[in-house]
């Protein structure tokens, strides 16, 4: 699906509101947790084994700095210690301080935790076979942090943790750039049709609360169409954690590559995570089968449980 260079924000906002209403109708109806194929339960023995291997604990001081949204009294388990590579595979090397390394430590909730939507209701039961884990990541109280927004959120949080905050900037669906440094300085978006003007109209504020308000603004006016314009185009051979697959549309979908492993023969597999509609907990997906929650990267497309397959032409990378 092609992505237009410009889309009137008024049109996008109206479309987004329609999607939110449709999602809420689905929430109230039966069968919400069975979007896609009817869900199968993960064997209780598997849950017990994984839970025993990765006990919950309080975040360390380093983790509180790296994952700034965490509360000190949170109980977590790091992704890399909770989800081992498949038998015969080894996680690929990543650069120190990279987005890929940061994602490996992503804090997860307890094994068997369900996926909840922004109003607190259950979207997926904790024993759904398509669900590998749920991230310990807030989603707010509005229907905003959906699929593309979750990818943006995690990337922005990594930049925040690295003190590279001047690089935090994402495009609206209209193509206009929303920069955190400008927002922190007091600039606010004035929107008229497809035109966005940034006006210095608020006090300077670089706090975490202001940062979350900035992200909510981005979530409101960005989406899969804007995420699909990312210029980085990784190939099958160099796909790495931090890359993402995106099919732009209204609606479209996006999934984030959380980790990559390879075997001695060069075959590669990946962990994939997603947010979804309505806004809900970011969660690690599972295709089922002998690879557990790892998705093979050998085919012409990557098939995930809740959307049509992502062709390799849909792979993207942040600058």
Secondary structure, 3 states (H helix, E strand, C coil): CCCCCCCCHHHHHHHHHHHHHHHHHHHHCCCHHHCCCCCCECCHHHHHHHHHHCCCECCCHHHHHHCCCCCCCCCEEEHHHHCCCCCCEEECCCCCCCHHHHHHCCEECCCCCCEEECCCCEEECCCECCEEEEECCCCCCCCCCCHHHHHHHHHHHHHHHCCCHHHCEEECCCCCEEEHHHHHCCEEEEEECCEEEEEECCCCCCCHHHHHHHHHHHHHHCCHHHHCCCCECCCCCCCCCCCEEEECCCCCEEEEEEEEEEECCCCEEEEEEECCCCCECCEEECCCCCCCCCEECCCCEECCCCCCCEEHHHEEECC
